[in-house]
Amino acid sequence: MNKIITSSLIVLLPLVAMAKKPVVYEKATKVCPAYNNMKHTTNANNIKLEVGKEYRILQKSKGQILTLVEGERIAQRWVDEACFSEMKIAEKSSPSKKVIADKKTSSDTKALASKSTEGDKYPAFSKSKSKQNLLALSWQNAFCQTHQYKKECKSMTKKDFAASHFVLHGLWPQPRNNQYCNVSKKEVGKDKNKQWNRLENLDLNKTVRSELAVLMPGYSSNLHKHEWVKHGSCYGTTENAYYADAMNMLTQFNDSEVGAFFEKNIAKVVYLKDIRSEFEKSFGKGSGDHLTMNCKKGLITELWVHLGSDEENLKALLKKGETPKSRCVKGRIDAVGF
């Protein structure tokens, strides 16, 4: 008899303990993607939390929350803690409402650059605009040779813009240690651990976002988030203005003699001195000294343009830039494909 009672208690005690555990619901304060796993690599059916809607909180772990999205086949989803707490934090720090950046309708990148700050009320991370900047432009075909696992490389074809043009890697305020301006330790940690998909979403307007998806193929791998957190935060403008400036510079570069030279010489070995000569045809005598080249395994991977600031015209920006030595003096212009 005693054995039976003891056995019953063993079964009942956990059930009693479970019954006493409170059911917790919290309102989402932010639109967030809800992932199937903690690594945030899969989001079946592209589920997102809705602002103001209550969700059951199942577990909290390492800055993330396991919540229940009722009605979904895979209902248990992982989201960042900020999805439930950001609004509360904002209310404590500032009584004013967050003003959404103006949405631009122009598809002209150059025009976008000049108008990008109109009505854009998001505060810049850096107090002043950087005086010296480095525009890093990638030759995507060469980049993909050593990064074949990247989303943007797996899907790349000869018809893509990146197959025959330079694309945006980043715009880096100088000196190089000018990084992570007023960025939280939590965000810096995510970035340094290459958890770019977990970085906060940027407040980019539709036009900038659509242009960036083409001119920065790494956008699909969240490169734009990484570049903003590490470098853009020190540029001295909003996210929209930062990327509009960078895309404006890139467009001017691709429209130059250098852009035509690379497209014409795909699969050939070229020399930096010839690239600089072509560069000077578009931007004036001496401008080639502001251009440096990076290579890997004999392939040209990037061109770096050393610039000043406070100008929209690339020719004017070059006059204020530095003239460092180049890491590479010759290389092959890679064609698309592995």
HELIX and SHEET records of a PDB file:
HELIX    1   1 ASN A    2  LYS A   20  1                                  19    
HELIX    2   2 ALA A   44  ASN A   46  5                                   3    
HELIX    3   3 ALA A   82  SER A   93  1                                  12    
HELIX    4   4 THR A  109  LYS A  115  1                                   7    
HELIX    5   5 GLN A  140  GLN A  145  1                                   6    
HELIX    6   6 LYS A  151  LYS A  154  1                                   4    
HELIX    7   7 PHE A  161  ALA A  163  5                                   3    
HELIX    8   8 LYS A  185  LYS A  192  1                                   8    
HELIX    9   9 TRP A  196  ARG A  198  5                                   3    
HELIX   10  10 LYS A  206  LEU A  215  1                                  10    
HELIX   11  11 PRO A  217  SER A  221  5                                   5    
HELIX   12  12 LEU A  223  LYS A  230  1                                   8    
HELIX   13  13 GLY A  232  CYS A  234  5                                   3    
HELIX   14  14 GLU A  239  ASN A  254  1                                  16    
HELIX   15  15 GLU A  257  LYS A  264  1                                   8    
HELIX   16  16 LEU A  272  PHE A  283  1                                  12    
HELIX   17  17 SER A  287  HIS A  290  5                                   4    
HELIX   18  18 LEU A  314  LYS A  319  1                                   6    
SHEET    1   A 4 VAL A  24  LYS A  27  0                                        
SHEET    2   A 4 GLU A  54  SER A  61 -1                                        
SHEET    3   A 4 GLN A  64  LEU A  68 -1                                        
SHEET    4   A 4 GLN A  76  ASP A  80 -1                                        
SHEET    1   B 4 VAL A 167  PRO A 173  0                                        
SHEET    2   B 4 ASN A 133  SER A 138 -1                                        
SHEET    3   B 4 LEU A 299  LEU A 307 -1                                        
SHEET    4   B 4 LEU A 291  LYS A 296 -1                                        
SHEET    1   C 2 VAL A 269  TYR A 271  0                                        
SHEET    2   C 2 LYS A 330  ARG A 332 -1                                        
END                                                                             
